[in-house]
Amino acid sequence: MASRRVRVVVLCEGVADYRFAYRCLREYGWREDQITANISRSGRGSAFDHVLDSYSAEVHANRKGLGQRDLLVLIDADTQPEGGRERQLAERLRVAGAPVRKKGERIALWVPRRQMETWVHFLKHGKADEQTDYKRLHAVRDEDRQPAAQKFARMLAKRQPLPSGAVRSIRKAVDEFERIRTAPGAQGPARRSRKAR
């Protein structure tokens, strides 16, 4: 299979979220040199504001990239109602005078409710809900994220129905991943051999 030339930019709130996305993308088949981060710098305002403030510029860069750039946005829903963060992102495009994200556009939104720790808890234990604050109550550790990301990547690769207990935001993320699953005109990212891992 031909090597994937499209790179993916991960726009996210912090290093822990980036590591999850990075590990997932690497497990799925992107090479290290094809993944770029746009992460909030600590001490420079709220992390979700960084994502909201950077979104329109990243979308503009994606649209100029002529199919050679994917954008994966990872932002926690926190206590926003379902679809709240997505509406905030769409509003940022409107304010910037940019068209809304179109169907088939290579921009995927992963919006964990309540936060990424909800997904990690679900992927580790097979159950979770989107109201519990897993960051505070269950102390998800960074070492839990790598196997969770690998498991999520395997779920994405199999394209099979998710377990019945999967939280709604993870189901939406699987659908969103379809936007960047394969490069235009390609079969998908080149899979790494077991030895390369």
C-alpha positions in Angstrom: 0.0 0.0 0.0 1.3 3.5 -0.8 2.6 5.6 2.0 0.1 8.1 3.3 1.2 11.7 2.6 -1.6 13.5 4.3 -0.7 14.9 7.7 -3.1 15.3 10.5 -3.1 18.3 12.9 -4.4 17.6 16.4 -6.0 20.7 17.9 -6.6 20.0 21.6 -6.6 21.3 25.1 -3.6 19.8 26.6 -0.7 17.3 26.5 -2.7 14.4 28.0 -5.4 14.7 25.3 -2.8 15.0 22.6 -1.1 11.8 23.8 -4.4 10.0 23.6 -5.1 11.2 20.0 -1.4 10.6 19.0 -1.4 7.1 20.3 -4.7 6.3 18.6 -3.5 7.7 15.3 -0.2 5.9 15.5 -1.9 2.6 16.4 -4.3 3.2 13.4 -1.3 3.7 11.1 -0.2 7.3 10.8 3.5 7.8 11.0 5.1 10.0 13.7 6.1 12.6 11.1 2.5 12.9 9.9 1.1 14.1 13.2 1.4 17.7 14.4 0.0 19.2 17.6 -1.6 22.5 18.3 -1.9 22.4 22.1 -2.8 25.1 24.6 0.2 26.4 26.5 -0.4 26.2 30.3 -0.8 29.6 32.0 -2.2 31.3 28.9 -5.9 31.3 29.6 -8.3 28.3 29.6 -7.4 25.3 27.5 -10.8 25.1 25.8 -10.6 28.7 24.9 -7.3 27.9 23.0 -9.1 25.3 21.0 -12.1 27.7 20.2 -9.7 30.6 19.4 -7.5 28.4 17.1 -10.3 26.6 15.3 -11.0 29.0 12.5 -7.3 29.4 11.6 -6.8 25.7 11.6 -9.9 25.2 9.4 -8.6 27.8 7.0 -5.2 26.1 6.8 -7.0 22.8 6.2 -9.1 24.3 3.4 -5.9 25.7 1.8 -4.2 22.3 2.1 -5.9 20.9 -1.0 -6.6 17.5 0.6 -3.1 17.1 2.0 -4.0 18.0 5.6 -6.5 16.6 8.0 -7.7 18.3 11.2 -8.7 16.4 14.3 -10.2 18.6 17.0 -10.3 17.2 20.5 -12.1 19.4 23.1 -13.9 18.3 26.3 -17.6 19.0 26.5 -17.2 19.6 30.3 -20.7 20.5 31.5 -22.0 21.8 28.2 -25.2 20.2 26.9 -24.8 17.7 24.1 -23.7 19.5 20.9 -22.7 22.6 22.9 -19.0 22.6 22.0 -19.8 21.8 18.4 -22.1 24.8 18.2 -19.4 27.0 19.8 -16.9 25.8 17.1 -19.4 26.5 14.4 -20.0 30.0 15.8 -16.2 30.7 15.7 -16.3 30.0 12.0 -19.3 32.2 11.5 -17.6 35.1 13.3 -14.5 34.6 11.2 -16.6 34.9 8.1 -15.8 31.3 7.1 -18.3 28.7 5.8 -19.5 26.1 8.2 -17.9 22.7 8.2 -19.3 20.8 5.2 -20.1 17.1 4.9 -17.1 15.2 3.7 -14.7 18.0 4.8 -11.6 16.4 6.3 -12.2 17.9 9.8 -13.1 15.5 12.6 -14.5 16.6 16.0 -13.9 14.5 19.1 -15.9 15.9 22.0 -15.7 13.7 25.0 -18.5 14.2 27.5 -17.8 15.1 30.3 -14.0 14.9 29.6 -11.4 12.6 28.0 -11.3 10.6 31.3 -14.9 9.4 30.6 -13.6 7.7 27.4 -10.5 6.3 29.2 -12.7 4.9 32.0 -15.1 3.3 29.5 -12.3 1.8 27.4 -10.7 0.4 30.5 -13.8 -0.8 32.4 -16.4 -1.3 29.6 -18.8 1.1 31.3 -19.1 4.8 32.0 -21.6 7.6 32.0 -21.3 11.2 30.8 -22.3 12.9 34.0 -19.7 11.5 36.4 -16.5 13.6 36.7 -14.0 10.8 36.2 -11.1 13.2 36.3 -11.8 14.0 40.0 -13.6 10.9 41.3 -11.7 8.1 39.6 -8.2 9.5 39.1 -7.6 8.3 35.6 -3.8 8.0 35.3 -1.7 8.7 32.2 -0.6 5.1 32.0 -4.3 4.2 31.5 -4.5 6.4 28.4 -2.1 4.4 26.2 -4.0 1.1 26.3 -7.3 3.0 26.1 -6.1 4.8 22.9 -4.9 1.5 21.4 -8.2 -0.1 22.2 -10.1 2.8 20.6 -7.9 2.6 17.5 -8.7 -1.1 17.2 -12.4 -0.2 17.4 -12.0 2.3 14.7 -10.1 -0.1 12.5 -12.6 -2.9 12.8 -15.6 -0.8 11.8 -17.8 -3.0 13.8 -20.7 -1.9 16.1 -19.5 -0.6 19.4 -20.4 -2.4 22.6 -23.9 -1.6 23.8 -22.7 0.4 26.8 -20.5 2.8 24.8 -21.1 6.4 25.8 -22.8 8.6 23.1 -19.8 10.9 22.7 -17.5 8.0 21.8 -20.1 6.7 19.2 -20.1 10.2 17.7 -16.3 10.2 17.6 -16.3 7.0 15.6 -18.6 8.6 13.1 -16.4 11.7 13.0 -13.3 9.6 12.4 -14.8 8.6 9.0 -14.0 12.1 7.8 -10.3 11.5 8.1 -10.0 7.7 7.9 -8.4 7.6 4.5 -6.5 10.0 2.3 -8.2 11.2 -0.8 -7.8 8.5 -3.5 -6.0 6.1 -1.1 -7.1 3.0 0.7 -6.0 4.3 4.1 -2.9 4.9 6.1 0.0 2.4 5.7 -0.1 -0.1 8.5 3.1 -0.5 10.5 4.5 -4.0 10.8 4.6 -5.6 14.2 8.4 -5.2 14.2 8.1 -1.5 13.7 6.1 -1.1 16.9 
